[in-house]
Amino acid sequence: MSEVVERLERIEKLLITLNAKIDNFLGYEEITEEERNELRKMREEVKRGEFVRFGALT
């Protein structure tokens, strides 16, 4: 269960950062290389089925 919480916290941080960039009218080209790598990792995890649906937590 702690792994799920850690993943959700990581996703939340990414969403906050991404939302801030959108609010400041920054586009994808303004995302740092580290952020791009994190997005790639998340996409790969989803492709492999390594995710938990929000409804599964309740």
KETI-540314 format. One line per field, with one value per residue (C-alpha): residue in three letters; y, x, z. Coordinates in Angstrom, 1 decimal. Each point is the difference from the previous one (the first is absolute). Layout:
<atoms>
residu <- c(ALA; ...)
y <- c(Y; ...)
x <- c(X; ...)
z <- c(Z; ...)
</atoms>
This chain:
<atoms>
residu <- c(MET; SER; GLU; VAL; VAL; GLU; ARG; LEU; GLU; ARG; ILE; GLU; LYS; LEU; LEU; ILE; THR; LEU; ASN; ALA; LYS; ILE; ASP; ASN; PHE; LEU; GLY; TYR; GLU; GLU; ILE; THR; GLU; GLU; GLU; ARG; ASN; GLU; LEU; ARG; LYS; MET; ARG; GLU; GLU; VAL; LYS; ARG; GLY; GLU; PHE; VAL; ARG; PHE; GLY; ALA; LEU; THR)
y <- c(0.0; 2.4; -0.5; 1.3; 3.0; 0.8; -0.2; 2.2; 2.5; 0.0; 0.4; 2.8; 1.9; -0.4; 1.2; 3.1; 0.8; -0.5; 2.1; 2.8; 0.0; 0.0; 2.9; 1.9; -0.6; -2.2; -2.8; -3.5; 1.4; 1.7; -3.2; -1.0; -3.1; -1.5; 0.6; -1.5; -3.1; -0.3; 0.2; -2.6; -2.3; 0.5; -0.8; -3.2; -1.0; 0.5; -2.0; -2.9; 0.2; 1.2; 2.3; 0.1; 1.4; 2.6; -1.9; -3.1; 2.0; 0.2)
x <- c(0.0; 2.9; 1.2; -3.4; 0.2; 3.5; -1.1; -3.0; 2.2; 2.4; -2.8; -1.5; 3.3; 0.3; -3.6; 0.7; 3.1; -1.7; -3.0; 2.3; 1.7; -3.4; -1.2; 3.2; -0.6; 3.0; -0.2; 1.4; 3.3; 0.6; -0.1; 3.5; 1.8; -0.6; -3.7; -0.1; 1.8; -2.5; -2.9; 1.6; 0.3; -3.6; -1.1; 2.0; -1.5; -3.5; 0.9; 1.2; -3.1; 1.9; -2.6; -2.9; -3.4; -1.3; -3.2; 2.0; 1.2; -3.4)
z <- c(0.0; 0.7; -3.6; -1.2; 2.3; -1.3; -3.6; 0.7; 1.7; -3.0; -2.4; 2.1; 0.0; -3.8; -0.5; 2.2; -1.9; -3.4; 1.1; 1.1; -3.4; -1.8; 2.2; -0.9; -3.8; -0.3; -2.5; -0.2; -1.5; 3.4; 2.0; 1.3; -1.1; 3.4; -0.3; -3.5; 1.3; 2.8; -2.5; -2.1; 3.0; 0.9; -3.6; 0.0; 3.4; -1.4; -3.2; 2.2; 2.1; 3.1; 1.3; 2.5; -1.0; 2.4; 0.6; 1.1; 3.1; 1.6)
</atoms>
